[in-house]
Amino acid sequence: MQRVNETREKILDIIKSPTLTHEQKVASLANTADSLLEVLDLPEGLDELMNVPEDIKCICDLNEGHAPLRPRYIIPDYAKFMKEGSRFLQLTPPTDLYEALNSLLIFYKHVPSVTNFPVYLGQLDMLLEPFMQDVDDATAKKLLRGFLVHVDRTILDSFSHANIGPQPTRTGRLLLEVEAELTQAVPNLTLKYEEGVTDDDFAIQAVKTALRSAKPSFANHRMFKQELGENYVIASCYNGLPLGGGSYTLCRLILGNIAKRASGIEDFKTNQLPYVMDIMARYMDSRIRFEVEESGFFENNFLAKEGFIRRDRFTAMFGLVGLAECVNILLEKEGRSGRFGHDEYATELGESIIRQIYEFNEKHHNPYCEITGGHFLLHAQVGISEDQNISPGTRIPIGEEPDEMIDHLMVINHFHKYFPSGTGDIFPIDVTVHQNPEYVLDIVKGSFRKELRYLSFYEKNSDVIRITGYLVKRSEIEKLKSGQNVLQDTTALGMGAVLNGKILDRKVR
């Protein structure tokens, strides 16, 4: 009854909240509903690693709920929809740009995810390019503007993500123009970039748009397609996932807290880390089994029935945060000097830890992750608003970045190669770069040659800023701070990250 009463109090707090909109209250109530259920076969030892105070928690399931009713991230094949329409939605294939945009907006309303909004909106340039021949630039921009405004006002979190590139297209150029003018937080946007395929003019236009609106980010297309094949997408924050599939679940290791359990490096690697990894992997297996075998999602949802997604194209994401804190704690326990990001031994130790996690994941088998060889994909998770003294993924902590950007890049290039389902680093850029956007493109080119995977930039004074992997407007954060309602629920997450994660204190390059 104590648990029941605590849940009732939480429900009443949601109902009475002065800052949540009606839609946000409904979503919060829905997410609270399953907290009284126990339907998963939980591994022994999970409770002491996950359901404990934040400063000792070693596993986090990112609030996916006790009874998952759908996969966390769903990646429909929108190109199939454009060609065939949908029986369930009673839509025939679009014949012009007007119909194409309208059809997509309808479809988006019916794509679920952990946020209740679609985390992937499609490869927009390629989806829309066939419908562009009958409209001039002014008309196309007006239609694209209306489409993007509609998305921003109805898909109410910035985990929704669209892709463009790597080839330049007329649609891609116009989308960048409109995004630079709108400066909206939603949708997130990634340019798949490949040197020699993406021409410099198109890439420079993307840089200029990013400096105004914190998007697009730049994904190393060559790297992603080698690992995931041509039919990959970038969704949510920066997650590489298979088209027509997605991710059942994402749980994360909190490496710094695991290091606190260890007497030193040897104990951490031999005992503590393997123990926690094993429990988290088996917990993920249990979540996946319920989704596939009991939830009925893949048997009953129209996305699966009509072939816009396929169950055998889903995988799962084995996430982690706090490598920097983990390394620093272990160095201190060993009586060694040095800090992550500033010491060669610290970098080597960090990479050895990530390699150990990678090797564990390669040995663990899940029967429902066929698309990735029966294995999960490693993911450097971006953090959540409650995180304190926990750096996202393998990033260098804010406030401790190396003075020179080249030194920063040479540290992080040890880690990006391990994370095909997502990792990335973020760099605020000084306003003077507007006079030389080639500077940013040179950083992208050089970094991608060195096997960095994903980079994001924004101008330091921009209203739209990148929090960890998603976008939020500073002006919206200020409204929420003053007690006003705001449209996007990610604004609250952004405010927490600003307060707890010192997001506004990143070193300006």
Protein Blocks (a to p, Z undefined) as FASTA:
>chain_A
ZZmmmmmmmmmmmmmpmkbcfklmmmmmmmmmmmmgcfbccdehklmmmmccfklcfbde
hhnojbdcbdfbdcddfklmmmnopfklopacdfbfklmmmmmmmmmmmcccfkopafbe
bjfklmmmmmmmmpcfklmmmmmmmmmmmmmmmmgcfkbccdedjbdcfklmmmmmmmmm
nopabdcddddddehkacfklmmmmmmmmmmnopacdddfklmmmmnojkbcdehjlpcc
dehiacfbacdddfklmmmmpgblklmmmmmmmmmmmmmmmmmmmmmmmmmmmnommmmp
mklmnopacfklcccddddehklmmmmmmmmmnopacdehiafklmmmmmmmmmmmmmmm
mmpccfklmmnoopacddddebjfklghiaehjbccehiacfblklmmmmmmmmmmmmmn
opcddddddfklmmmmmlmmmmmmmmmmnopabdcdddfkbmbdcfklpccdfklmmmmm
nopacfblklmmmmmmmmmnommmpccZZ
